[in-house]
Amino acid sequence: MKSRILTATCIFLAASVLGAATPGADAQPKLAASYGQPPLVFEPNHGQADAQARWLARGPGYTLFLTESEAAMALREGKGKPGSVVRMKLSGSRAWANSEGLEPTGGISNYFIGDDPSKWRTDVPHYRRVSYAGVYEGIDLVFYGSGRNVEYDFVVEPGADPRQIQLAYDGVERMEVEASTGDLVLTTASGAELRQPRPRVYQEIGGERVEVAGIYEILDRRQVTIQLAFYDAGRRLVIDPKLVYSTYLGGSQGEGVTGIAVDKYGFAYVTGTTYSDDFPTKSPIQPFQASWMPCVFVSKLGPNGSALVFSTYLGPVDVNNLFVIGKDGPGIALDSAGSAHIVASAFEGYPTRSPLQTYRGGVDAVVTKLNPKGNALEYSTYLGGSYDDLGAGIAVDAKECAYVVGVTESTNFPTKTPYQTYRGGRDAFVTKLAPRGDALVYSTYLGGSLNDMATAVTLDSAGAAYVAGSTSSTNFPLKSAYQTTRKGTGSDPWTTLDVFVTKLTPAGSALAYSTYVGGADEDRATSIAVDRYGAAYVTGYTASRNFPTKSAYQAKPAWMEDYGYQNAFVTKLTAAGNALGYSTYLGGAVADWASSIVVDNSNQAIVAGYTISWDFPTTKNAFPAEISYIKDVMAVLTRLNAAGNALVFSTYLGSHDVGDAGALACAVAMDASGFLYVGGGTSSKHFPTKQPLQNKLRSLEPWVMDAFVTKIDLR
C-alpha cells in the first residue's frame, strides 16, 4: 500500500516570461493561469524529439522533456528572445528508467516532417500521467498537469523516508522561498519565472482533515529539500486545494452570476442579470435593452480564461418576484451538444423563436436555448398562464429535453398528463419541454392550498426529476415521506415555510416520493443535487431552531439569541426519500445563506453561499480572509465529508482587506476532472484575480456589484 505524501506544483507564469510581472500579481499564491484548460498530454518519444527524451509534453510557452535522469522545461520567451531551459534533477536518486504512461486519452499525434517517410511518426498515443517507479527507495514520481501547470507527486510507501527527496536545478539564476507564501520561486538569467507553491498536505483520520505541515528548505545555491512535520505514514495524505483562476465580469451599472455550468472540455458558461449597457459581449444575439428591468447575460469563457467565446444579452427580464421566492436570478443548464438552456421570468417583449406559446399576462416564465456558438436562438418561448408565473430552476437530460420548475398563480398554466391540477394560492410547477421547445412532454402543478414554490430541479440517469422548494401548505402532496407534517407554526404564511423535496417518476405523472423537511420557523430550499445512487442533497437556509439534524457536523444553530437569525443547512435524503442520510446546520453567529450545491464522485457535498457571520466555520487550509463585525458580506465555499459530520474544506472567498465591500457566491458547478467553478457578485475592488479576463471592478457606485467567476482545485 502506498501513501501520497505531497505534491509540488511547478507553475509556468507566461506574464513573467513575456515581460515584467505586474506588481502584486502574486499576492494570491494559489492563483494560476490554467482556467478551464484540459489536462496536459504526455507523448512517448517515438523519434519525434531528441533521443534523450523518454516523454514530452507541450504547453503554452514551453515544452517539457522527461529523460532517464531529469525533467527539462524549455521556455519560449517571446519573439526575438532566445528562450531558456530549466532542468530539475533528483540528487542521490536512481536512474528514472522504469517509466509508464498512465490514463491513456485515446488521442494521438502524427508527425509528417520533411520528405523522408522513414522519419515520419504516426499514431503516437497520449497519456494524462507519466509515472517513474522507484526514483528513491520506496518513492515513485508521477508527472501530470493542465495547460500552463506542470505538477508532480512523490508517492511514498509506508516506511520509506521522504527526506531522501532533494531537488537540484540547472538553468536557474536565482532561487528563493517567498516568505509571505512559502512558494519556491525560480528565476532564470533572462527573468523568466517558475513558481512552485508551498507543499500542502493533509490526512483523513477519523473523518476529519489533519494537516501535515510541509516547507521548502534551500540547502545550497542549487538544491532544495522538503521538510515535513510528523505524519502517519500508514495513511494517505491529500494535497490542499488551490485557487486556479479568478476574474471579474461586468460593466458599470451592476450584475452578478446566478447560474453556472461547465462542459466536458472545461468551458464555463455563466448567466445572470445586468443593468450595464457596457457589459462585455461577443457575437451578441441582441444589444442591451434599456428598461427599468435588467437584461439576462449569457457568457462562455474560453479555456485560457482570457477571452470570451461568446457573450450576449437577452431580455429584459424580471427579478423582483424571484427575490420574493428566494432565488437570485436566471438559471442555466447544458446539453451534450454544448447548447445552453436558460430559464428566467419576463414581461412582454422578451425575444422568442419557434415559441411553444407567446406572452399571456403578468410575468411569465421564459425558456431559451442558445446554439453551441451562442450567436443564435434554437428556440425561445414563454411558459405561463394569465397571472404571474416565475421560472426558477432548469435541468437538461441526455435527449436535450429541458425540465423547468418555478411558481405559478395562474389557473390556466399549460399542463400535459399532469400529476395534479391547480390547488390554490401559489403552486409550484414542473414542466418538461421537447428538445425543440415546441411541445410539452409533461407539465404539472405541484402543491397544496397555500403557497408552494419550486426553486431547484435536478435529474438522475433514468430521467426522474428531483424538485426542491418551500411550502406553507399543510396539505402538500406526500408519498413515502420522511416528514409527514409541516412544522411551521407562525401565522404569517411566509414565515411558516417548510422545505419540500419531491421526486417525480420519469413520466412526470406520479410521485416516486415527496416529503417535508423543516422546523417551526422559515425554511427555504435553494438548490438540489443527486448522487449516482439516487440520494438527494438539498441546501438552503433556516430560521428554525429545531430544523431536523442527523449525523450532523453542526447539530445546533450557531446564531446568537436576539442578534442572529438564520444558518445555512445541508440535508441528504436516502434514495427512497423516507429517511435522512444526514442533515446539518452550517453557519455562524449572525446570518448565513447557502445558494448552490454539487456532489462529487465521493458523495461529498460542496456548497456555495454567503455570510455576514464573522465566525462562519472554516478549515485551517482555507484561503486567508477576514470579515469585519457585521459589516461585510463574504462569499463562502464549504465541502462536507461523505458522512456529513466533518468539514473537508471551508473558506471565505473575497477581499482580504477588512471593510473592502463584499461578495456573494450564488452558483457552483464541477467539471469531470473535479475542478470547481464558482460564480456570484462582488463590489470589492480587491477581489482575488489572476490573469483574468477582466482585472478590476467596473461598477461605478459603492456596493454595486460586478459578476465574478472563480475556478478552484479541490482535488
Stockholm file with secondary structure:
# STOCKHOLM 1.0

chainA/1-715         MKSRILTATCIFLAASVLGAATPGADAQPKLAASYGQPPLVFEPNHGQADAQARWLARGPGYTLFLTESEAAMALREGKGKPGSVVRMKLSGSRAWANSEGLEPTGGISNYFIGDDPSKWRTDVPHYRRVSYAGVYEGIDLVFYGSGRNVEYDFVVEPGADPRQIQLAYDGVERMEVEASTGDLVLTTASGAELRQPRPRVYQEIGGERVEVAGIYEILDRRQVTIQLAFYDAGRRLVIDPKLVYSTYLGGSQGEGVTGIAVDKYGFAYVTGTTYSDDFPTKSPIQPFQASWMPCVFVSKLGPNGSALVFSTYLGPVDVNNLFVIGKDGPGIALDSAGSAHIVASAFEGYPTRSPLQTYRGGVDAVVTKLNPKGNALEYSTYLGGSYDDLGAGIAVDAKECAYVVGVTESTNFPTKTPYQTYRGGRDAFVTKLAPRGDALVYSTYLGGSLNDMATAVTLDSAGAAYVAGSTSSTNFPLKSAYQTTRKGTGSDPWTTLDVFVTKLTPAGSALAYSTYVGGADEDRATSIAVDRYGAAYVTGYTASRNFPTKSAYQAKPAWMEDYGYQNAFVTKLTAAGNALGYSTYLGGAVADWASSIVVDNSNQAIVAGYTISWDFPTTKNAFPAEISYIKDVMAVLTRLNAAGNALVFSTYLGSHDVGDAGALACAVAMDASGFLYVGGGTSSKHFPTKQPLQNKLRSLEPWVMDAFVTKIDLR
#=GR chainA/1-715 SS CCEEEEEEEEEECHHHHHSCCCTTTTSSTTCCSCTTCCBCCBEECSSSSCTTCSEEEEETTEEEEECSSEEEEEECCSTTCCCEEEEEEETTCCCCCCEEEEEEEEEEEEECCSSCGGGCEEEEEEEEEEEEEEEETTEEEEEEEETTEEEEEEEECTTCCGGGCEEEEESCSEEEECTTTCCEEEECTTSCEEEECCCCEEEEETTEEEEECEEEEECSSSEEEEEECCCCTTSCEEECCEEEEEEEECCSSCEEEEEEEECTTCCEEEEEEECCTTCCCBSCSSCCCCSSSCEEEEEEECTTSSSEEEEEEECCCCCHHHHHHTCCSCEEEECTTSCEEEEEEECTTCCCBSCSSCCCSSSEEEEEEECTTSSSEEEEEEECCSSCEEEEEEEECTTCCEEEEEEECCTTCCCBSCSCCCCSSBEEEEEEECTTSSSEEEEEEECCSSBEEEEEEEECTTCCEEEEEEECCTTCCCBSCSBCSCCCCCSSTTTTCEEEEEEECTTSSSEEEEEEECCSSCEEEEEEEECTTSCEEEEEEECCTTCCCBSCSSCSCCCCTTTCCBEEEEEEECTTSSSEEEEEEECCSSBEEEEEEEECTTCCEEEEEEECCTTCCCCTTSCCCCCCTTTCCEEEEEEECTTSSSEEEEEEESCSSTTSCCEEEEEEEECTTSEEEEEEEECCTTCCCBSCSSCSCCCCSTTCCEEEEEEEECC
#=GC SS_cons         CCEEEEEEEEEECHHHHHSCCCTTTTSSTTCCSCTTCCBCCBEECSSSSCTTCSEEEEETTEEEEECSSEEEEEECCSTTCCCEEEEEEETTCCCCCCEEEEEEEEEEEEECCSSCGGGCEEEEEEEEEEEEEEEETTEEEEEEEETTEEEEEEEECTTCCGGGCEEEEESCSEEEECTTTCCEEEECTTSCEEEECCCCEEEEETTEEEEECEEEEECSSSEEEEEECCCCTTSCEEECCEEEEEEEECCSSCEEEEEEEECTTCCEEEEEEECCTTCCCBSCSSCCCCSSSCEEEEEEECTTSSSEEEEEEECCCCCHHHHHHTCCSCEEEECTTSCEEEEEEECTTCCCBSCSSCCCSSSEEEEEEECTTSSSEEEEEEECCSSCEEEEEEEECTTCCEEEEEEECCTTCCCBSCSCCCCSSBEEEEEEECTTSSSEEEEEEECCSSBEEEEEEEECTTCCEEEEEEECCTTCCCBSCSBCSCCCCCSSTTTTCEEEEEEECTTSSSEEEEEEECCSSCEEEEEEEECTTSCEEEEEEECCTTCCCBSCSSCSCCCCTTTCCBEEEEEEECTTSSSEEEEEEECCSSBEEEEEEEECTTCCEEEEEEECCTTCCCCTTSCCCCCCTTTCCEEEEEEECTTSSSEEEEEEESCSSTTSCCEEEEEEEECTTSEEEEEEEECCTTCCCBSCSSCSCCCCSTTCCEEEEEEEECC
//
